[in-house]
Each structure stands twice: as C-alpha cells, then as structure tokens.
Amino acid sequence: MTGPGFPILFITATRIGDAVLSSGLVKRLSDEIPNARFTIVAGPVAAPLFREMPNLDDLIVMRKEKGDRHWFRLWNRVRRRRWGLVVDLRGSAISRFLRRRRRAVHRRGFGEPVHKVVEAARVLQIDGDPPAPYLHVGAETEARAQELLAGQGPILAVGPAANWIGKTWPTDRFARAAIELLGPNGPMPTGRLLILGGPDDWRAAEPLRKSIPRERWIDLTGQIDLLTAFACLKHVRMFIGNDSGLMHLAAAAGAPTLGLFGPSDERLYGPWGRHTMALRGPRDLDAIRRVDPDLSQPICHMLDLPVESVIRAAKKLYADTESEFPDA
C-alpha cells in the first residue's frame, strides 16, 4: 500500500553494519521532506531494521540471484511508480531506468577512503556533519526490550561473535574482561552481563555464561531479532564487541561502545558516535594483510589484542561517560 506525498526509493546495503551506518540518511530525508514516503530496499538480514520506521510504504527484501536477476526483479516491482527521489547506495544502474525527478547514486572509488557514515552522506551531497545512524523503534518493541532487561544494576553488553573467525576476539577473553569489569574492584560491581548474538553463536557464548553467576547474566543469543536487540542496547551502560553489525547497532543506540578491531579498518568502520572507541592490538591492518593478503584465511587475527588492553580501554570509556550516564 502506497500513500500520498513525496515518494522516495531508498536502496541500502545487504550487510547489517553498512545498513546501520547509512540509516541516518533516511532520518535526514524524513526531517527535511515532511511529506516523504519511503520504499526501503535491503538484503534479507538488514531489511528488518527498517520495519518500524514511520512513513514506510513498502519494505522490499532483495535476495541475490544468479546473473543479477535480483535487479531486474526489483525494477519490475518499482517501475510503475514515478519517484520523487531514488537513493541507491549499492551503486547500480537501476535509477537510470526508472521515472524519477532526482537520483543520488553511490559512486565507487572516488577520492580518498573515508568512514562509511561520511561516504553515505556524500551520496546526498550533505554539507557539515554527516547524519548519525538512526533506527526507529516502535512502542511494542521498546516495551519488549524493557521486559527482557528487567532487573537491578547497570548492564554490560557484549557481542562476542563476528561474521568471520579472523575478526573474532576469543570468547574466553570476553569472559575475563567481563569478570574484571563486573567484579568488586571493577567500575560496575553491581552490574549485569547481557550476551547478544545470532542463532549460531549460542555455543560460542558458553564461556561467558560460565564466567558470571546465573542471576547476573541475561543471554539473548539467538532469541531476539535485530531491532529488539537495538532496543535493548539503548538501555545498556556499555557495549564491548568485535567489528560487526551488532557493534554498529550499539553505537547507533547511543551506548558507550568499545569496538575491537584486527583485520578491518577502524578508520572506515569504527563505531560512530560521541561515546565510542576503537581498539586494536599492536599490528596495524597492513601488517595483518602481509600474513593474509585477501583477508580470507580461517585464522584468528585478534590473538595479539590482550585482555588487559581491553579492560583498560573499557574502564577509560566508562569513566569518560560517567557524567552522562549517572544512573545507568
């Protein structure tokens, strides 16, 4: 069902992190075009992030097909409408073949690499500060999050998984960091541990569940969708996680976020926001590439990041944000 107003076709990323980092563009367009109506196109894993946004006419899940047939299928679905604006962050040619007043298409390989939030803003030629990632959460999802987190004490959230073993800091090290931060001499001695991840991450989170008394952890691994996870992250005191979509969700939720990096570039993919920090071990990305040029080998590139460094950075982030989260 489509409504009246200024129709915008917004084609965003397939991956969760990239979709989150570009989500601020939707908010900016909604703020600047009061009668904007959106049709969002995203990959299967990222599409649910936009399901509760206002002024949404349609949410199209685009699944990759052989021979790029998914683009033809999308064109056939949207070609009958005259669009006020087509925003294509995938850099395809589809906007050339649609009726539209304006189009804004991502161009690859132009200029020096910049953070993905800045890169997304350039698609709309936005001057000044780029729009920060923003996701809309409805009242029902917010209530569900509060129900899941019911209890006393600030929450330390962790995202110990990633989409590749190379980017995954060992789970036992997350456990050691959690023990220290939630222990009697840590900054959150009365805190609780929130474990987040997908359905395939439950077994990997076992060391975390064993590290903290049962009454002090909440394990939602594989039990909630991404938007509910985002709503939960709006209520945590701190998040620590690998470079992943979950890390970007935490930063977008406004949680003090410590992102752990190895075989990815924090200059492009670091958590975005005032209360964020990126941390890596002694090797830079070039050093890691000398071992794994294509960044594709089943090697953990995070082993040189010590637990002590993560604990130290987490304590600093906690202290730096204490005045803004006094009652968390």
Phi, psi and omega in degrees: 000126178250149182247175178288168178120201183262105187280129180239126173261118186241110181258111184251190192283166174276320183279148184299310184301314180296321179295319178296314184296334179262359186294337179296336178296322179297316178298317180297315179296320179296321180290323186270342178237090188303329182261021180295139173234134190248139163243115184259133176243127181208165176290168186302322183280330184271333186305318182300342179297338186253007190292337185251011179289145179288163177059033181263116176277320184203147175237109186257122176269118182254112179262133182298136178231159179299146177066022180058029180294340179297329178290320177295320179297319177295313179305317181295332181279330187248359188288341185278350183258145173268118186266140173288322181208137171244120176251119183239100179277356178268351177069031180274181179260006189299326184295337178294335187251015178244151173283121183202154176279318182220157173218150177224114189237134177293131178251126182276149171069030180251114178077185180288144178300140179228169177303147186296334175292319177293318179301317178296319180298326180294335177299323178264008179054047181278127177271157178078205183295132177290149180293129180289152177308142183208129176234141181265134178238127179283169185298323182293318178292320177298317179295322178297318179298315180296326177294318181294329185261007184305134180147183184252148175101147178294159186245127168262115179260143178228144175238088189279358184257167173206173184277004182201139183301331180299332183261008189257110172293135185305137184297327179296334177284324172302319180297317180295321178295318180297318179302317182291315185288330180262359182282176185298335180256006180269175181286348183230060186295339178253015186278173178237159181252127175250122181254126182235148178172178181273179182301331182275359186259000188298313182294323181295337181276002183303317179300329178290317179295330181276349187273341187232142177307145187306323183286355183248007175232150176236114181255110179251017181302121178072008186252346183226159178275175186296320183291324175292322175299318178299316179298322177295320183293341175292347185245008182265156179277330179199149175234137173233127181196166175291168173295106185200172175300326179295322177299317180291327175297318180298313180296319179296330179284352180089006180284139170304120192236125175251110180262134183257125188237152174212272183273037172214161190262110180293341177291334179259326190236014178297155177301138187256127177149170182292327187253048185231158179208139175249139184224137173225171177282195185291341181270137173273178184296323180298321179295322178291322179294333177293334177273322185224079189304322183265001183048056184223352183284149179283062181238135174281114181266013185252005186291340181271007175266106186288152176300320183299324178294320180292317179298316180298316179294321179295318178296322178294316179298320178299312181295320182293336184251004187297325181291335181265349179230055188293330185250011183292000000 
